[in-house]
């Protein structure tokens, strides 16, 4: 078992302190959430060779400068050109400007991406839960290390698309389409969120949720996603990052062939909250119905893509990352005693994730430990 660097533990203790206040006291001023965001930006934005994907993204940084600006613009407009740009246009453009115009070292890119990602993260968290510190603490391990510290393109893209959910709520189609375009310019997995502007209005009840989820579980062994051919591969895969991605994945042959592991347990927990508290959430929590659609989509996609670790993490994970907001949000609609039980359960999951993450090779492979983590400005 390895220990996370104290910098991360400080963040966890800070989140826990304000989490207790916001759940059992009064709403915490947003400035304290921004202080957390600034601290995390420093941790992740100025990290030095930390994260299994670090080397891969450094290679992409150099690669982007070999492409012409017009080729990148053509990529944005989906126009074929003589030069092929193999990564998303906006991410390539950010890379090229930083290196070609400013001759910036690589850590400036990670800093810029961290500022953008955490800014969008703060905004969407504030928009969608009354318990931002609790939700952030709940998702911190392993999401912060897989996302902000790892797969930074998909992480930024999905935070942008989560932020844009405010325009679904406001029914501003063109605003939403604009942000889908921007987010997909960072990572093309964000295109799968395009139909959500309409799908969130589809009424779901427990019967339909049960049918959809059980149907997805039954369909899981048949790998029906293969009928889409190269389309899904182009959306979810990234050959330049496979090695780094594998640094996070602890997949066993038994799990992929029908066994039960941590991902399935989390799907079961999310499903439990969906069914048990559905009626109260519909009555008392604003826009819960929208969150419910995202959750059901994520659960179904997870089981449909379960035999493919990349699809089940990148595509289904993009939906599930937002749907977990349902779990802390339930505390808003239940009695005081039930709220205490749910909060205790959330903290137990945080501790469990902390122990599991420290036990796997992920923490060492990502250089997140007390002896391996390095930062360009922190001692």
Secondary structure, 3 states (H helix, E strand, C coil): CCCECHHHHHHHHHHHHHHHHHHHCCCCCHHHHHHHHHHHHHHHHCECCCCCCHHHHHHHHHHHCCCCHHHHHHHHCCCCCCCCCCCCHHHHHHHHHHHHHCCCCHHHHHHHHHHHHHHHHHHHHHHHCCCHHHHHHHHHHHHHHHCCCCCHHHHHHHHHHHHCHHHHHCCCHHHHHHHHHHHHCCCHHHHHHCCHHHHCCCCCCHHHHHHHHHHHHHHHHHCHHHHHCHHHHHHHCCHHHHHHHHCCCCCCHHHHCCCCCHHHHHHHHHHHHHHHCHHHHHHHCCCHHHHHHHHHHHHHHHHHCCCCHHHHHHHHHHHHHHHCHHHHHHHHCCCHHHHHHHHHHHHHHHHHHHHHHHHCCHHHHCCCECCCCCECCCC
